[in-house]
Amino acid sequence: MRIGALGAARITPNALVKPARLVPGVEVTAVAARDRGRAAAFAAKHRIPRVLDSYEALVTDPAVDAVYNPLPNALHTEWTLRALEAGKHVLCEKPLTSNAEEARRVAEAADKAGLVVMEAFHYRYHPLAERMRAIVGQIGEVRRIETAMCFPLPRFSDIRYDLALSGGALMDAGCYAVHCARLLGGGEPEVTSARALLRSPGVDRAMTAELAFPSGATGRVHASLWSSSLLRLSARVTGSRGEMRVTNFALPQLFHRLSYTVDGVTRREKVPGDATYTCQLRAFETAVRTGDGNLTPPADAIANMTVIDQIYRAAGLAPRATV
């Protein structure tokens, strides 16, 4: 599978280039950026053989089988759709789209084309994610789910604070917290309230939302790019027989802590596995080759973006705009 990368994003080496060296049957063969010089420097540094003149040239190139899309959030839908129209599979960074309606458009296009679109929630492909879900099944009736993704991003010129590019803490960090809450909650939640701290009009630097799950469980998601919560990547689920706590569900290969108590007995585990990005790329290759293994398809993105849209509305903000 020959993959072409859109842009020379900072995430691309860890999310694509390095994993491709470890996953048989995958090769990064081309890159294109708005600045050809930047693309050429990126290609030379990472030993990518071809530099193309534009995003359009990359997605229509017959020597490219799949496209990696790490562009700013507001460009995800446009270039994912263009890649699908050109007959390419797509691995797209999260969030897949700016809102739920765009996610529906991508889902329809992928179904019509018969192509794989995978939203890059890489943590979902590490064995820790399935272990978390299995443990939740042991702690009895789930009563409360709390997830958080908080890290400092004080560079306020960063595109993640740009409303026109579909920025905001909920879009960048919070989409992980929402996704993990949905994974552990066992159903699609409704948003009952939300509160935002703003960086600028319409752009959240932190967001907290309360959720209600169909089972009767309640939940909270918290996201921050700059607030009193400077670094927190966590999940906690409380049930009728005990609870589970996880630190760093997002990048468990770096470090993580998993503990759970069932009927008064506490256990701690380390869940081995390759880097999340390697697990993800392996799953993408399998999905393209066999049609199986896509745990984060557009249908899942519709559900995730529906919650995100509801959170923005509950906080008195507009969902990110359709482009």
C-alpha positions, 0 to 999 in steps of 0.5 A: 500500500503506497501512502501519500501524505498531505502537508508536512505536519509535525505529527506525520513522522510519529503517526505515519513515517516511523510506523510505516517502517514497522508495518509490512506492506506499507510505504510512504511514497509521496508528500505534498505541501502548500510550500514545495520547498517545505515538502522537499525538505520534509521528504529529504529528512524522512526519505520519502521518494516523491514530492508533488506540487499540490494536494490535488496532485497527490490525491489524484496520483495513480501511484498513490493508493491511500492518503494520510490527511493531517491538515487543519481540522477545517480542511479534513472534510474537503480533502478526504472527500477529494481523495475518495473521489479519486479512488483513494483510501484515507487515514484522517487525523481526528477529528474527522470533520468539523461537525456531524453533518460533515461526518455524514457526508464523508460516510456517504461518500466512503460507502458509495466508493467502497473505500476505507476511511479511518479516523486516527484515534490511535489509542483505540488500536492499542490493547489497553483500549480493549482491556479497559472495556473488558474491565468495565464489564467486571465492575457491575452496573456502570454509574459514572464515567469521567474522562479528561484530556488536558495539556498545556498549549500556551502558544496562542497563535497556534492553529488549534486556537483558530476558529476559522480552522475549526479550532478549540480545546474540545475539537483538539483534546476533547474529541479524545475525551468524548471518544473514550467516554463513549467507548467505556459508557456502552452507548451514545450519551446526551449532553446535559450541560457544558461550560467553556473557558474562552481563549477568544470569541467562539474558541474554547481553551477549556471545556467541561461537559456533563453527559447522560447515557442510555443505561442511566449512568452519568458522565463528565468529559473535560478538555483543556489546552490552557487552564488550571488542568495543565496535564491530565490524560485519564479515565475513571469508571465507577460501577456497582461493584467497584471502579477502574482508573486509567492514567494516560489511555492516549499514549500508553506506550510511553507510560500508563497506570491501570488499576481496578477494584472489584468487590473490594479487591484492587489489582494493577496491570500494565498492558503491553503493546506496540506504539499506538500509531503502529497499531493504528497503521497496521489496522489501516493496512488490514482494513484496506486489504481485507475490509476488517479491523476499522474500529473508527470508521465514519459512522463512529465519527458521526456519533462522536461529532454529534456529542461534540456539536451538542457540547458546543451548543450546551456551552452557548457556542456554535459548533464548528462551521461547515466549509 
